[in-house]
Amino acid sequence: MFKRIKISLTEPKLIGQFIKDKKRVIWGYLLFLLLIITIPMLVKSFVKKEIDPLFKKELIKEFKNNDNDYNEITISDYKLIFEEKRAQKAIDPFHAISFNSALSLDDFSGSLLDQRLYHYNFSEDGIELYLGLNLIKKYSYQELELKDFNFNLPSKEDEDSIVSAFNAIYLENKVYIESLLVIGFYLSELFLLLFLILISTWIYKYQRPKLRSRYRFNLTVYSYTIYLFFVLLGELFSIPFLKLLGILLTIIYLRMAYRQLIIISQIQIKEDEIE
């Protein structure tokens, strides 16, 4: 396994020696590499003591930049004061919020909420945490220390209060929340990688030397090792665009691997002619 990783990263011309690997070796290799790139996310999840910084930033921006939507929404003496129409807002790809005073979530269309993994509903007397549309737990405004609160965040104290409330919910559900996010990350990377590999395998269908689809697939899998290496670096240093560099290098590596096969095949042809 480690020999294949080393050669795939540093000697792409030699990748061709693995094109006849069995399916279990190929899939084991893929799943193992994907497991490695989730390690940074697992470590970050373990040491986190508060909500994701990007979620925090987007949450505050949502309330402050759309103050007209939240002027009439307040919490007074641990009770939600809400006279406007019901609201659903997506904060980021994973989180959504809603205001649903004394009403059932069934009254919502559900289309927005179904697209978000975690949903926080501000009900009359507390915040309800949902996974999709399934209630996980309800937290009263009293235990979250939200006695008097303005959702348009006119003061730093209001910002700190809402962040503190979401941190409290996060810390109590940290293992559950982070586990699902890590699994989601693993599966999303798996599907993206398979898509890229299949596209590359198809593109090289007419490349000489012509190879069986199985061999082209195997060659492409090992060529994408460099891509996964840059995904790992991107996770370690929080630089997502390193993926693009990984794709570019994969194209180069795959081309080098095929070129080496061409050279080998030409040598074999000449040897056959001499004989």
C-alpha positions in Angstrom: 0.0 0.0 0.0 2.7 2.5 1.1 4.8 1.5 -1.9 2.0 2.4 -4.2 1.4 5.7 -2.5 5.1 6.6 -2.7 5.4 5.7 -6.4 2.1 7.4 -7.3 3.3 10.6 -5.6 6.9 10.8 -6.7 7.3 8.6 -9.8 4.2 8.8 -12.0 6.0 7.2 -14.9 6.1 3.9 -12.9 2.3 3.9 -12.1 1.8 1.5 -15.1 3.2 -1.4 -13.1 0.0 -1.4 -11.0 -2.6 -1.5 -13.9 -3.3 -5.2 -13.3 -4.1 -4.8 -9.6 -7.2 -6.7 -8.4 -10.4 -4.8 -7.6 -10.1 -5.3 -3.9 -6.6 -3.7 -4.0 -7.9 -0.7 -6.0 -10.9 -0.1 -3.8 -8.9 -0.7 -0.6 -6.4 1.9 -1.8 -9.0 4.5 -2.6 -10.9 4.1 0.6 -7.7 4.1 2.6 -6.5 7.4 1.0 -9.9 9.0 1.6 -9.7 7.9 5.2 -6.4 9.7 5.5 -7.7 13.0 4.2 -10.4 13.0 6.8 -7.8 12.9 9.6 -7.4 16.8 9.7 -11.1 17.2 10.0 -11.3 14.6 12.8 -8.5 16.4 14.7 -10.1 19.8 14.3 -13.4 18.4 15.4 -11.8 16.9 18.5 -10.2 20.2 19.7 -13.1 22.6 18.7 -14.7 24.4 21.6 -17.2 26.5 19.7 -19.3 26.6 16.6 -17.5 26.7 13.2 -16.0 30.2 12.7 -17.6 30.5 9.2 -21.0 29.6 10.6 -20.5 32.2 13.3 -19.6 34.8 10.8 -22.5 34.1 8.5 -25.0 33.9 11.4 -24.0 37.4 12.7 -23.9 38.8 9.1 -27.4 37.4 8.5 -28.9 39.2 11.5 -27.0 42.4 11.0 -27.2 42.8 7.3 -30.9 42.1 7.1 -32.0 44.1 10.1 -35.3 45.0 8.4 -36.3 41.3 8.6 -35.5 41.1 12.3 -36.6 44.5 13.7 -39.9 43.1 15.0 -38.3 39.9 16.4 -37.1 40.0 20.0 -36.9 37.9 23.1 -38.4 39.5 26.1 -38.4 37.9 29.5 -37.5 34.5 27.9 -40.4 34.7 25.4 -40.2 35.2 21.7 -42.0 38.3 20.5 -42.7 37.7 16.8 -45.4 39.5 14.9 -44.1 39.3 11.3 -44.7 36.4 8.9 -42.8 33.2 9.5 -39.2 33.2 8.3 -36.8 30.5 7.0 -33.2 31.5 6.3 -30.2 29.4 5.1 -27.1 30.4 6.9 -24.6 28.2 5.0 -24.8 24.8 3.2 -25.2 23.0 6.5 -27.3 25.2 8.7 -30.7 27.0 8.5 -32.7 29.0 11.0 -36.5 29.6 11.3 -38.9 31.5 13.5 -42.0 29.6 14.2 -43.7 30.9 17.3 -46.1 28.2 18.7 -46.5 26.7 15.3 -45.7 23.2 13.9 -42.8 22.7 11.6 -45.3 20.9 9.3 -46.6 24.3 8.4 -43.4 25.1 6.6 -42.8 24.1 3.0 -39.8 22.1 4.1 -38.0 22.6 0.8 -35.3 24.8 2.3 -35.0 22.9 5.5 -34.7 19.6 3.7 -31.6 20.9 2.0 -29.8 21.8 5.3 -28.3 19.2 7.7 -28.9 21.2 10.8 -31.8 23.5 11.5 -32.4 25.8 14.5 -36.0 26.8 15.1 -36.7 29.7 17.4 -40.0 28.8 19.0 -42.0 30.7 21.6 -40.0 29.6 24.6 -36.7 28.1 23.2 -34.5 27.0 20.4 -35.2 23.6 18.8 -32.3 21.7 17.2 -33.3 19.6 14.2 -31.5 17.1 12.0 -33.3 17.8 8.8 -36.9 17.8 10.1 -36.3 15.5 13.0 -36.2 17.1 16.4 -33.0 16.4 18.4 -33.5 18.5 21.5 -35.2 21.8 22.6 -33.3 24.3 24.7 -35.2 27.0 26.7 -34.2 30.6 26.4 -33.7 30.6 30.1 -31.0 27.9 30.1 -29.4 29.6 27.1 -29.5 32.9 29.1 -31.5 34.7 26.4 -33.7 36.8 28.6 -33.9 40.0 26.6 -32.5 39.9 23.1 -32.7 41.8 19.8 -32.2 39.8 16.6 -30.9 42.7 14.6 -27.9 42.7 17.0 -27.7 46.5 17.8 -25.0 45.9 20.4 -21.9 43.7 20.9 -23.7 42.2 23.9 -26.4 40.9 21.6 -23.8 39.4 19.3 -22.1 37.7 22.2 -25.4 36.4 23.6 -26.5 34.6 20.4 -23.0 33.2 19.8 -22.9 31.9 23.4 -26.3 30.3 22.9 -25.3 28.5 19.8 -22.0 27.4 21.4 -23.9 25.9 24.3 -26.1 23.9 21.9 -23.1 22.9 19.8 -21.0 21.7 22.8 -23.7 19.4 24.1 -24.2 17.9 20.7 -20.6 18.1 19.5 -19.9 14.4 19.0 -23.2 13.9 17.1 -22.8 17.0 15.0 -19.2 16.5 14.1 -19.6 12.8 13.4 -22.2 13.5 10.8 -20.1 16.3 9.2 -17.1 14.0 9.0 -19.1 11.2 7.4 -20.7 13.7 5.0 -17.2 15.0 4.1 -15.9 11.5 3.5 -18.9 10.5 1.3 -18.9 13.8 -0.7 -15.1 13.4 -1.4 -15.7 9.8 -2.4 -18.4 10.6 -4.9 -16.5 13.6 -6.3 -13.4 11.5 -6.7 -15.3 8.7 -8.4 -16.8 11.2 -10.8 -13.4 12.6 -11.7 -11.9 9.2 -12.1 -14.7 8.0 -14.4 -14.5 11.1 -16.5 -10.7 10.7 -16.9 -11.1 7.0 -17.6 -13.5 7.8 -20.4 -11.4 10.6 -21.9 -8.5 8.2 -22.3 -10.6 5.6 -24.0 -9.1 6.4 -27.4 -5.6 7.1 -26.1 -2.8 4.9 -27.4 -1.9 2.3 -26.3 -5.5 1.4 -26.1 -6.2 -0.3 -22.8 -9.2 -2.2 -21.4 -11.5 0.0 -19.3 -10.4 -1.9 -16.2 -6.7 -1.0 -16.8 -7.5 2.6 -17.6 -9.5 2.8 -14.4 -6.7 1.4 -12.3 -4.1 3.7 -14.0 -6.4 6.7 -13.3 -7.0 5.8 -9.7 -3.2 5.8 -8.9 -2.8 9.0 -10.9 -5.3 10.7 -8.6 -3.1 10.1 -5.5 -1.5 13.5 -6.1 -5.0 15.1 -6.1 -5.9 13.5 -2.7 -2.5 14.7 -1.4 -3.4 18.3 -2.2 -6.9 17.8 -0.8 -5.1 16.7 2.4 -2.9 19.8 2.4 -6.0 22.0 1.8 -7.7 20.5 4.8 -4.6 20.9 7.0 -4.0 24.6 6.1 -7.6 25.5 5.3 -6.8 26.4 1.6 -9.6 24.7 -0.4 -8.4 25.9 -3.8 -5.4 23.5 -3.5 -7.8 21.0 -4.9 -7.5 22.7 -8.3 -3.8 22.4 -8.2 -4.2 18.7 -7.4 -6.5 18.2 -10.5 -3.9 20.0 -12.7 -1.1 17.8 -11.4 -3.3 14.7 -11.8 -3.7 15.5 -15.5 0.1 15.8 -15.9 0.7 12.6 -13.9 -1.8 10.6 -15.9 -0.3 11.9 -19.2 3.2 10.9 -18.0 1.9 7.4 -17.0 0.4 6.9 -20.4 3.5 8.2 -22.2 5.6 5.7 -20.4 3.3 2.9 -21.5 3.6 4.1 -25.1 7.4 3.9 -24.8 7.2 0.4 -23.3 4.8 -0.8 -26.0 7.1 0.6 -28.7 10.1 -1.2 -27.3 8.1 -4.4 -27.1 7.1 -4.1 -30.8 10.7 -3.6 -31.9 11.8 -6.6 -29.9 9.1 -8.7 -31.5 10.2 -7.5 -34.9 13.8 -8.4 -34.3 12.8 -11.9 -33.1 
